[in-house]
Amino acid sequence: MRASVIILLVAGIVSVGLGFAFVAASTVPQSRNTSFQLPMGQYYYTYLRFETLTAGTITVTYQASPGAVDQYVLTQAQYAVFQTYSTTDTLFSTTGSSGSFTTSLPSSGTYYLVTTHAVGYEATPQSGIHSTTVTGIVPTPFYVALIAFATGLVLLVIGLWLRTKPARARLPTYSPYAFGVGVQPPGGSIGPAQVPTVGPTFAPHGYGTVFVTLENPSATDANVQLFINGLLVTSLVVPAGKNGQATLHPGLSNPYGTPVRIEAVAADGRRASQEVTATTAVAIPIGFRLQ
């Protein structure tokens, strides 16, 4: 099995495992301890915001001083009315200087625990603490779990598909051909290449155009043969320290894009290759450095 397939499968399994871990985390009750401050004034209040994806409960233990405070549990719609200083229904309300209570959260949504001055204490600065626990599914870890599941499944599908896909056949290698350095080999000179007389195994639906630039950094001329998908199509001499150019016309099974492998082999053994996607509509320039 190829290393890339193993990496994809392992990453997919780990991602799915993380998804299960985040699902479990999303069901853990949310607990936190907070403090509040109420300055003097009738309309001052503090609030705590909670979100859940399912019905649940909220349990609150509080302590305030000096005097009593009002506690309200509100839905998002009720809280919007409360912010206008209008009278609103509540899921739960109580008054006191300390105590605890539990009330139900009827469905998914956003809820608020609001604390205000009790009647008679509007001109008194007050402070206190809350200890709250909310049950239900917490949105953030649950959404992270969905992302982890989706990512893991995609990686597993790709990995399994690559596992069943046959390995790509390796292109043949070519040994240096027997003609001397500085001797023009048979075939075309620098310029447009000839379309091979022995065509590819498929019936071409068109021919592409590839402009090849060959750089010869050595101190001697280079006799170079050019291959398309392993088929010799032309030869040229690239002067020492200069560039040579050739135009190739590969046969295409798909005129809108066919992968083509271009390979340059010098008589002294230097070689270079590149894969391109050739089309009938656009000429593609590529460059080789013989080394």
Helices and strands as residue ranges (DSSP letters): H 3-26, E 30-38, E 45-52, E 56-65, E 69-75, H 76-82, E 92-96, E 98-105, E 109-117, E 126-134, H 139-164, E 191-192, E 206-207, E 210-215, E 222-228, E 231-238, E 243-248, E 251-252, E 258-266, E 271-278, E 284-289
